[in-house]
């Protein structure tokens, strides 16, 4: 073998070693569930597949096996969530291994140079960090589909090892390459499935981040697939995007249900509401307990999204995978979703049945007696 050929061969082998595919049988030939037929699949083109690239910062050369194990655990956990499990055919999930010289600390000896501390990932706005993430995305050959230069089909997830060899508290940020040609939403550190809800699903925090924090003025307009939120600043049922989940309606006829009511908090405390007491997008921070007697209560449901977050992610995943058509107009897309696809989703995912089961659980937990929700339409 000639020297150049040998070098190419070595390079290719090294490249393959760096990538750790997980669940390849699910996504190699990508598909989404056919909402019209139980268990049937609809093939989607490769350029509509979503890439999840799991990166490791602060892992030493001897810790590749640990990283690989954590990538597999991340994927196993990912598959426990509705709707990611049902849409597993649309997500190509791979780890991308790079050894670090040191842990992720403010000395910046790790490969992505995250200045992590014992509690958090630190300032993630360093250009070197963004460029290292983009270099990894390039090497892994992720789907570069973009909307206004923001990658729409690639989500980097960064697992971190700080000085304590722990994944510190996480966050999600939009990183822009130093040539300003592309940006991408990145999920950092601990609870990356919650962070993935931000980075992939465009969902917001449902906890109270700041005591007394207030909602900004409302913006009107028609509902838009790209901007609809899991938190609301309206109490008007006619304006409420999740009004179809409200108790007493066709989907959720139980009048005593507390699903869809206005549970306080969504980043700020005042003038923000979300649709269920617990959700993976909730957390701790300044949350009230159910009786509104003390703060700092964890309202994260580690095992599920609320029904409204779930619906937003189903709609967005169908859009990304091309099932809602070619329109790029978010209002047109949302209309298509509500007119045509939402009823199919509700049937296929047995939303009514699962609402009934959740109502029973909530009744046992006496959630109706909680003091941290309001009724839509009341001042
Ligand atoms: Zn939610």
Boltz pocket constraint, residues with backbone or C-beta under 6 A from the ligand:
constraints:
  - pocket:
      binder: B
      contacts: [[A, 206], [A, 230], [A, 274], [A, 278], [A, 279], [A, 280], [A, 281], [A, 282], [A, 305], [A, 306], [A, 307], [A, 308], [A, 309], [A, 310]]
      max_distance: 6.0
